[in-house]
Amino acid sequence: MAGERVKLEVQQREKRGSADARRLRREGLIPGVLYGRGKSPHPFSVHERELRRALTGPAGLHAILDVVLDGHKTSHASILKDYQQDIISGRLAHVDLQEVRLDQPIQAEVVIELVGEAAGSIEGGVLSQVTREINVEALPLEVPERIEVDVSSMEMGDTLRLVDVAVQEGVTFLDDPEETVIATVTVPTQIIEPEPEEEELEEGEELAEGEEAPEGAAEEGEAPAEGEAEASAEETSEE
């Protein structure tokens, strides 16, 4: 939900580099950097379980983090700017936080979630989601966790574009409304089976028109060859 704020206590760190980052991860800490508004960045470390708790609430990755550096009383309203994960384990490896002003809009990527069953799907069509995230601009406390799009009225052959999505109050879509396709319902592809090949001519079956007879085979009614005729005449005279 938009507007959620989560307190996050972090520890400042003086050392930087890959060796120090590996040491922190072995101790269950995640290295990170807090980028201020016109201020020098603050390297910090935070307990992995605390960071996960802050980023897995109702607002997810769009939560407003009230970052408190150890030894300080003031908090810094911040958002998650970027993060890195370990390729093998999937665990968080590094985070970048950006300090923001709550009265100034920010830009963020928001997930598109399709809801309902398309009418065209009931008739046998295929519903495909083309765009899964869109860019929006809103005040930090008004950035939605997700944007739900109802597809129940989509018929066979319909295309749903960003221009068809209802704009939420306080949220501006930054992507091209006409060019950004959200979902489509297409006719399923028909698989045409190839025709079976003609069976080979069986023995005794007539040859196709224009096909030559095998060598040495005489057609019905054909006169014998010259040599064969002479041999036959000699046999007759001897008799």
C-alpha positions as CSV (number, residue, x, y, z in Angstrom):
1,M,0.0,0.0,0.0
2,A,1.2,3.5,-0.8
3,G,2.2,5.7,2.1
4,E,3.8,3.1,4.4
5,R,6.8,4.2,6.3
6,V,9.3,1.8,7.9
7,K,12.0,2.7,10.4
8,L,15.4,1.2,9.5
9,E,18.4,1.5,11.8
10,V,21.8,1.2,10.1
11,Q,25.5,1.4,11.2
12,Q,27.9,3.8,9.6
13,R,31.0,2.1,8.1
14,E,34.4,3.7,7.4
15,K,36.0,0.9,5.3
16,R,35.0,0.3,1.8
17,G,36.0,-2.3,-0.8
18,S,35.2,-5.9,-1.7
19,A,37.1,-7.4,1.1
20,D,35.2,-5.5,3.8
21,A,31.9,-6.2,2.0
22,R,32.6,-10.0,2.2
23,R,33.5,-9.7,5.9
24,L,30.2,-7.9,6.6
25,R,28.1,-10.5,4.7
26,R,29.8,-13.3,6.7
27,E,28.6,-11.5,9.8
28,G,25.0,-11.3,8.5
29,L,25.3,-7.6,7.5
30,I,24.5,-6.1,4.2
31,P,26.7,-3.2,2.9
32,G,25.0,-0.2,1.4
33,V,25.2,3.5,0.6
34,L,22.7,6.3,1.4
35,Y,22.8,9.1,-1.2
36,G,21.6,12.4,0.2
37,R,20.0,15.4,-1.5
38,G,23.1,17.3,-2.5
39,K,25.2,15.7,0.3
40,S,28.0,13.3,0.3
41,P,27.0,9.6,0.3
42,H,27.0,7.8,3.6
43,P,28.3,4.2,3.5
44,F,26.5,1.9,6.0
45,S,25.8,-1.6,6.9
46,V,22.4,-3.1,8.1
47,H,21.3,-6.5,9.4
48,E,20.0,-8.6,6.6
49,R,16.9,-9.6,8.6
50,E,16.0,-6.0,9.3
51,L,16.4,-5.0,5.7
52,R,14.2,-7.9,4.5
53,R,11.6,-7.0,7.1
54,A,11.5,-3.4,5.8
55,L,11.3,-4.4,2.1
56,T,8.7,-7.2,2.4
57,G,5.9,-5.2,4.0
58,P,2.6,-4.2,2.3
59,A,4.4,-1.5,0.3
60,G,7.2,-3.9,-0.8
61,L,10.1,-2.2,-2.6
62,H,8.2,1.1,-2.7
63,A,8.2,1.6,1.1
64,I,9.5,4.9,2.5
65,L,12.4,4.0,4.7
66,D,13.1,6.3,7.7
67,V,16.8,5.6,7.9
68,V,18.4,6.3,11.2
69,L,22.2,6.3,11.4
70,D,23.6,5.0,14.7
71,G,24.5,7.8,17.0
72,H,22.0,10.2,15.4
73,K,18.5,11.1,16.4
74,T,17.2,12.4,13.1
75,S,15.9,10.1,10.4
76,H,16.3,10.4,6.6
77,A,13.2,9.6,4.5
78,S,14.6,7.4,1.7
79,I,13.6,4.9,-1.0
80,L,15.3,1.9,-2.4
81,K,17.3,3.1,-5.4
82,D,19.0,-0.1,-6.4
83,Y,20.1,-3.5,-5.0
84,Q,22.3,-6.5,-5.9
85,Q,21.7,-10.1,-5.2
86,D,24.1,-13.1,-5.1
87,I,23.7,-15.1,-8.3
88,I,23.9,-18.5,-6.6
89,S,22.1,-18.0,-3.2
90,G,19.8,-15.1,-4.2
91,R,20.6,-13.3,-1.0
92,L,20.9,-9.5,-1.0
93,A,24.5,-8.4,-1.5
94,H,24.3,-4.6,-1.6
95,V,21.7,-1.8,-1.5
96,D,21.6,1.8,-2.5
97,L,19.2,4.1,-0.8
98,Q,18.2,7.6,-2.0
99,E,17.1,10.3,0.4
100,V,13.9,12.1,-0.8
101,R,11.6,14.9,0.0
102,L,8.1,13.8,0.7
103,D,6.6,16.9,-0.9
104,Q,8.4,16.4,-4.3
105,P,7.4,13.7,-6.8
106,I,9.8,10.9,-7.7
107,Q,9.9,8.4,-10.6
108,A,9.5,4.7,-10.0
109,E,8.7,1.4,-11.8
110,V,5.4,-0.2,-10.8
111,V,4.2,-3.7,-11.5
112,I,1.2,-4.3,-13.7
113,E,-1.1,-7.1,-12.4
114,L,-3.8,-8.5,-14.6
115,V,-7.1,-9.4,-12.8
116,G,-10.2,-11.2,-14.0
117,E,-10.6,-13.8,-16.8
118,A,-10.8,-12.4,-20.3
119,A,-14.0,-13.2,-22.2
120,G,-11.8,-14.2,-25.2
121,S,-10.0,-16.8,-23.1
122,I,-13.2,-18.5,-22.2
123,E,-13.9,-18.9,-25.9
124,G,-10.5,-20.5,-26.4
125,G,-8.3,-17.5,-27.0
126,V,-4.8,-17.0,-25.5
127,L,-4.3,-14.1,-23.0
128,S,-0.7,-12.8,-23.1
129,Q,0.7,-10.1,-20.8
130,V,3.1,-8.0,-22.9
131,T,4.2,-5.3,-20.3
132,R,4.8,-6.2,-16.7
133,E,6.1,-2.9,-15.4
134,I,5.5,0.8,-16.2
135,N,7.2,4.0,-15.2
136,V,5.2,6.4,-13.1
137,E,5.7,9.7,-11.3
138,A,4.1,10.5,-8.0
139,L,4.9,11.8,-4.5
140,P,6.9,9.2,-2.5
141,L,4.0,8.4,-0.3
142,E,1.6,8.0,-3.2
143,V,3.6,5.5,-5.4
144,P,1.4,2.4,-5.6
145,E,2.7,-1.0,-4.9
146,R,1.1,-2.3,-8.1
147,I,-1.5,-1.3,-10.7
148,E,-4.3,-3.8,-11.2
149,V,-5.8,-4.0,-14.7
150,D,-9.2,-5.7,-15.3
151,V,-9.1,-7.8,-18.4
152,S,-12.5,-9.5,-18.1
153,S,-14.0,-7.5,-21.0
154,M,-11.3,-8.4,-23.5
155,E,-12.7,-10.3,-26.5
156,M,-10.9,-12.5,-29.0
157,G,-8.4,-10.3,-31.0
158,D,-8.5,-7.4,-28.5
159,T,-5.4,-5.4,-27.6
160,L,-5.2,-3.5,-24.3
161,R,-2.9,-0.5,-24.2
162,L,-1.7,1.8,-21.5
163,V,-4.2,4.5,-22.8
164,D,-7.0,2.1,-21.8
165,V,-5.8,1.9,-18.1
166,A,-7.5,4.2,-15.7
167,V,-5.1,6.8,-14.2
168,Q,-4.9,6.8,-10.5
169,E,-5.2,10.1,-8.6
170,G,-1.8,11.6,-8.0
171,V,0.0,9.2,-10.3
172,T,1.3,10.1,-13.8
173,F,2.1,7.4,-16.4
174,L,5.5,8.2,-18.1
175,D,5.4,5.6,-20.8
176,D,3.8,6.2,-24.3
177,P,0.1,5.5,-23.7
178,E,-0.6,4.5,-27.3
179,E,2.6,2.4,-28.0
180,T,2.7,0.6,-24.7
181,V,0.8,-2.7,-25.1
182,I,-0.3,-4.2,-21.7
183,A,-2.1,-7.4,-22.9
184,T,-3.5,-9.2,-25.9
185,V,-6.0,-12.0,-26.6
186,T,-5.1,-14.0,-29.7
187,V,-6.6,-16.8,-31.6
188,P,-4.8,-20.1,-30.8
189,T,-2.4,-21.4,-33.4
190,Q,-3.8,-24.3,-35.4
191,I,-1.4,-27.1,-36.1
192,I,-2.0,-28.6,-39.5
193,E,-0.9,-32.2,-39.7
194,P,1.0,-33.2,-42.9
195,E,-0.8,-35.5,-45.3
196,P,0.6,-39.1,-45.2
197,E,2.9,-40.0,-48.1
198,E,1.4,-42.3,-50.8
199,E,2.2,-45.9,-50.3
200,E,4.6,-47.6,-52.6
201,L,3.1,-49.3,-55.6
202,E,2.2,-52.9,-54.8
203,E,3.4,-55.7,-56.9
204,G,1.2,-56.1,-60.0
205,E,-0.2,-52.5,-59.7
206,E,-0.2,-50.6,-63.0
207,L,2.6,-48.1,-63.5
208,A,1.9,-44.4,-63.4
209,E,1.5,-42.7,-66.8
210,G,4.8,-42.0,-68.4
211,E,6.7,-44.4,-66.1
212,E,9.1,-46.7,-67.9
213,A,8.8,-50.5,-67.5
214,P,11.7,-52.3,-65.9
215,E,14.5,-53.4,-68.3
216,G,13.8,-56.8,-69.9
217,A,10.0,-56.7,-69.3
218,A,7.9,-56.9,-72.5
219,E,4.6,-55.3,-72.6
220,E,1.5,-57.3,-73.4
221,G,1.1,-57.8,-77.2
222,E,4.6,-56.5,-78.0
223,A,6.5,-58.4,-80.8
224,P,9.5,-60.4,-79.7
225,A,12.9,-59.1,-80.4
226,E,14.7,-60.0,-83.7
227,G,17.0,-62.6,-82.2
228,E,14.2,-64.2,-80.4
229,A,12.1,-64.5,-83.7
230,E,15.0,-66.2,-85.5
231,A,15.5,-68.7,-82.8
232,S,11.8,-69.6,-82.8
233,A,11.8,-70.1,-86.6
234,E,14.8,-72.5,-86.4
235,E,13.1,-74.6,-83.8
236,T,10.0,-74.9,-86.0
237,S,11.9,-76.0,-89.1
238,E,13.8,-78.7,-87.2
239,E,10.6,-80.1,-86.0
